[in-house]
Amino acid sequence: MSAAVDVAVIGGGIAGLAAAYELTRRGVSCVVLEESGRAGGVILSERIDGFTIDAGPDALLIQKPAAIALCEELGLGERLVPTSLPRFAYILRDERLHVLPSGSVLGIPTRPGPFLATSLFSWRGKLRMGAERFIPPRADTADESIGSFMTRRFGIEATRYLAEPLLAGIHAGDVDRLSMKALFPRFLEAERKQGSLLEAFRRTAHARSTAEGAFKSLPGGLSEMTDALVAALPPGTIRVDAGVLGIAGAGPFEIEAAAGTRVSARAAILAVPAWAAADLLRGRDAALAALCGEIRYASAMTVALAFRREEVAHPLNGSGFVVPRVEAPRMLAASWLSSKWPYRAPAGRVLMRAFFGGMRDPDALQMSDAQAVDRAMEGLTPILGLRAQPLLARVYRWPRANAQHEVGHLDRLAAIEAALARHPGLFLTGSGFRGVGIPDCVADGRATARAALDWLHNRVDGKREANQPRTLHREP
Ligand SMILES: Cc1cc2nc3c(=O)[nH]c(=O)nc-3n(C[C@H](O)[C@H](O)[C@H](O)COP(=O)(O)OP(=O)(O)OC[C@H]3O[C@@H](n4cnc5c(N)ncnc54)[C@H](O)[C@@H]3O)c2cc1C
């Protein structure tokens, strides 16, 4: 197959799909070249025996509205559901689950009552955390790790039992390597402007607290969103099993993909993981490729298990639990999908997932399916009181899927942007670069599409106003 389009989007994860959607809305012809046999990237929902399993991500953060707004544009607004009540999240300590104090924002307590009452921290730990108000802001503006920041402000217990499993845990990352500047700039701003996170978060938590909680999802899993995106694109836009092998030329770009696919495109958006971008850029610009290759990725494995309700002793009253590195390094977390969201399991059944791998256990993906299920059962049984073998078990592997924005990431990104300027018409998006979560990937994919469009307009007609929609090139 060969085609000529305005823009080739390489990679059909959420960032690439969002870019293609934005281009299509603006009347620009594009094609999405995807290596695997389906679009969606790490977003994958399966419906099996009445269970709806999100194999990868399951939640859209409300506070960053780009993904929710996209669902609304796609006609899915009415289907978005908030997390079910009660919205408890647990942390494992000393082989027991301790509820995260209510009113916590990203683990930072905002209400003294639940914080003082929690069994999660020792009294010494609570005193040290409470003393955060008196810790002066750091004068140095250099980037630092989440671990360094949290220990400096709240003490080591807060790092071990909050920051490591929660803040680094959502990235399957290493608390001592992930960047505060790239991932939690709001914390740094609170420190700088208000001198104390406890104070800053206490004030904003009141304004922000919403009846809907912090996350939303879709009853059919997040694949509903990627399926709707695919359906919103003209037929034939997505080419699966079309892994890109090489990009030649400089606008038009001559793109060679698997199975003899060839695409000629005036601009190209690379929406692949940074390590894949490095592979594609190496022949063109070794320095740029090296910068992309420095962005590390963690691999993750999810094991979905279903039981009859009576086979699980725990009430599963909440969204699940996280496991601090100091407690049991083999399991990262477990989420109780059927308690967290409505419509995930038939009546009388429960569905849960255990997470393995991450920077903590890079070899986890080597386990066979049977070993992974055994490890999940071993980890969950003493905590949840599992009384039977699972009715259903599914294992999903996500190799090199979680981008790690480590200390210095923003400087590396600036160097990447500067190097990319040497290659007009080439653009980069996706979780490796400007934002990791789905909302950031949607926002950046769309913004990158607009940047590509501006570039095409300026190229076609220097006088034309940027961002004016116009068809530049239609696929024959
Ligand atoms: C297990 C897990 C759980 C997560 N949970 C959440 C969550 O609940 N909420 C949230 O907001 N975020 C979550 N995240 C993060 C978020 O899902 C991802 O960061 C985001 O989906 C990445 O999207 P992407 O398009 O950048 O990359 P990907 O989804 O990785 O897509 C990149 C695509 O590029 C393709 N590709 C690679 N090389 C080539 C090539 N040479 N040619 C063509 N195609 C190629 C790949 O096949 C892939 O489809 C989670 C991530 C994981 C792994």
The ligand as a Gaussian input file, in Angstrom:
#p B3LYP/6-31G(d) Opt

LIG

0 1
 C       -0.399000      -0.417000      33.312000
 C       -0.603000       1.070000      33.125000
 C       -1.616000       1.727000      33.826000
 C       -1.810000       3.105000      33.651000
 N       -2.856000       3.722000      34.308000
 C       -3.173000       5.000000      33.987000
 C       -4.415000       5.577000      34.433000
 O       -5.233000       4.922000      35.095000
 N       -4.686000       6.863000      34.066000
 C       -3.814000       7.614000      33.285000
 O       -4.109000       8.783000      33.002000
 N       -2.653000       7.078000      32.830000
 C       -2.331000       5.797000      33.127000
 N       -1.204000       5.225000      32.605000
 C       -0.339000       6.033000      31.730000
 C       -0.965000       6.242000      30.343000
 O       -1.854000       5.208000      30.055000
 C        0.096000       6.272000      29.256000
 O        1.136000       7.160000      29.615000
 C       -0.480000       6.719000      27.905000
 O       -1.617000       5.958000      27.572000
 C        0.597000       6.604000      26.841000
 O        0.039000       6.930000      25.586000
 P        0.979000       7.108000      24.325000
 O        0.115000       7.303000      23.153000
 O        2.009000       8.150000      24.622000
 O        1.828000       5.754000      24.230000
 P        1.396000       4.249000      23.937000
 O        0.073000       3.931000      24.486000
 O        2.575000       3.446000      24.391000
 O        1.287000       4.204000      22.353000
 C        2.419000       4.218000      21.516000
 C        2.095000       3.378000      20.301000
 O        3.200000       3.431000      19.389000
 C        3.284000       2.170000      18.762000
 N        4.633000       2.052000      18.163000
 C        5.833000       1.857000      18.780000
 N        6.816000       1.814000      17.863000
 C        6.232000       2.003000      16.654000
 C        6.723000       2.085000      15.309000
 N        8.029000       1.959000      15.014000
 N        5.829000       2.284000      14.302000
 C        4.496000       2.421000      14.561000
 N        3.991000       2.333000      15.806000
 C        4.843000       2.145000      16.837000
 C        2.997000       1.179000      19.867000
 O        2.609000      -0.082000      19.344000
 C        1.873000       1.903000      20.612000
 O        0.592000       1.511000      20.149000
 C       -0.964000       3.841000      32.766000
 C        0.061000       3.183000      32.057000
 C        0.239000       1.811000      32.225000
 C        1.321000       1.120000      31.430000

